Amino acid sequence: MKGSPPFAPPRHVSDIADCYFYHTMDLPGHGRVGGEWDLRGGEDAYLGNVPLQGKRVLELGTASGFLCRYMESKGANVVGFDLSSEQSWDLVPFARFDIASHASAMKTHVERLKNGWWFAHRLLNSGASAVYGSIYALPKEIGAVDISTFGALLLHLRDPFHALFNAVQLTRKTVIVTGATNGLGLATA
């Protein structure tokens, strides 16, 4: 149920300046926004051409939600999952690396990503749900899904097998793993 644990309550974000968009997307009234990755026009290939109509999808690492909205447009019921404010990105503690400062900056960055997700959610009349937490401890309360997606996410994790293990326990049919290559991706379903 949206807004009850583990599902995040909606955020009302009205100022685009409070947002960060990881993926390039077009937003009503704002035009093109974002980001490091422009998947527009290559979404089906990026997701392995897996049929989405009528499927419940868990999108791991939803960021600002571009693929979440795309999968919705193809008829999927999507749960976007991302890092909670209480969690930190997996970091290698190199000598002379100020982990505390970096972790603080990353928390701010993650909050701006979430703002981007909710900003786009409102403008695009999305019905997706959001869950925040650790990918190493996915809440069972998310419930069963037909498809889980890892869009260029595993390469950022210290324990990608543990993340896959957790997602597979919730997934009835298909896990899509995409690794970045030449600006688009390679999907395995």
Summary of the structure (lengths in Angstrom):
residues: 189
radius of gyration: 15.8
end to end distance: 28.0
largest distance: 50.1
contacts: 583
relative contact order: 0.21
helix: 32%
strand: 24%
